[in-house]
Amino acid sequence: MSDMEARCAMYRDKLKPDPFATIVPGRSPEVKYHSGLGRAKAAVTHAGGWGPGDARGGEIYKRAGDGWELLYRVEAGTPTAQLPWRESQ
């Protein structure tokens, strides 16, 4: 289990039925809901506390039937050039 996976685990039961959700430990609130994937990606990417080009980290989920599907896990400090959705492009 990665550090980010462990830090997000206690918030997963707070996920609600919206199209996308993010869990970002240390953000208030830790769980937020998003109408689009772009906003969810921005939520785990941008933070004032990290250096330019480094992600704040977190998990992005997509609503899947009666549950949630993990789309991406981003470790804190990941360079934006190495974000998982950029690697798949």
C-alpha positions in Angstrom: 0.0 0.0 0.0 1.4 3.4 -1.0 1.6 6.3 1.3 -1.2 8.2 -0.6 -3.4 5.1 -0.6 -3.1 4.7 3.2 -3.7 8.5 3.8 -6.9 8.4 1.6 -8.3 5.2 2.9 -10.2 6.6 5.9 -12.1 9.1 3.7 -13.4 6.6 1.1 -16.7 5.9 2.9 -17.5 9.7 2.5 -17.8 9.4 -1.3 -21.2 10.4 -2.7 -23.1 9.8 -6.0 -21.6 12.6 -8.2 -19.7 12.0 -11.5 -16.2 12.4 -10.1 -14.7 12.7 -6.6 -11.3 13.5 -5.2 -9.7 12.7 -1.9 -6.9 15.0 -0.9 -5.5 14.5 2.6 -4.8 17.8 4.3 -7.3 19.7 2.1 -10.5 21.0 3.7 -12.7 19.2 3.1 -10.7 16.1 2.2 -13.4 14.7 -0.1 -14.8 16.9 -2.9 -17.1 16.2 -5.8 -16.6 17.4 -9.3 -18.8 17.7 -12.4 -16.0 17.0 -14.8 -12.7 15.0 -14.9 -10.7 18.1 -15.7 -11.7 19.7 -12.4 -10.9 16.5 -10.5 -7.4 16.4 -12.1 -6.8 20.0 -11.2 -7.8 19.3 -7.6 -5.0 16.8 -7.1 -2.5 18.7 -9.2 -2.6 22.3 -7.9 -1.6 23.4 -4.5 0.1 26.5 -3.2 2.4 24.6 -0.8 4.1 22.6 -3.5 6.8 23.9 -5.8 6.0 24.9 -9.4 5.3 21.8 -11.4 4.7 19.5 -8.5 1.3 17.9 -7.7 -0.3 18.1 -4.2 -1.4 14.4 -4.6 -4.6 12.5 -3.9 -7.0 10.1 -5.5 -9.5 10.6 -8.3 -12.7 8.4 -8.5 -15.4 8.0 -11.1 -18.9 6.9 -10.3 -19.4 3.4 -11.4 -22.9 1.9 -10.9 -23.5 1.8 -7.2 -19.9 2.3 -6.3 -16.7 4.1 -7.2 -13.8 3.2 -9.4 -10.4 4.5 -8.7 -9.1 6.3 -11.8 -5.8 7.8 -10.7 -3.6 7.9 -7.6 -1.1 10.7 -7.5 1.6 10.8 -4.9 2.4 14.2 -3.4 5.2 16.0 -5.1 4.8 14.1 -8.4 6.1 16.3 -11.2 3.2 17.4 -13.4 5.0 16.0 -16.5 4.8 12.5 -14.8 1.1 12.6 -13.9 -0.6 9.3 -14.8 -3.0 10.7 -17.4 -0.1 12.4 -19.2 1.7 9.1 -19.4 -1.3 7.5 -21.2 -1.6 10.2 -23.8 
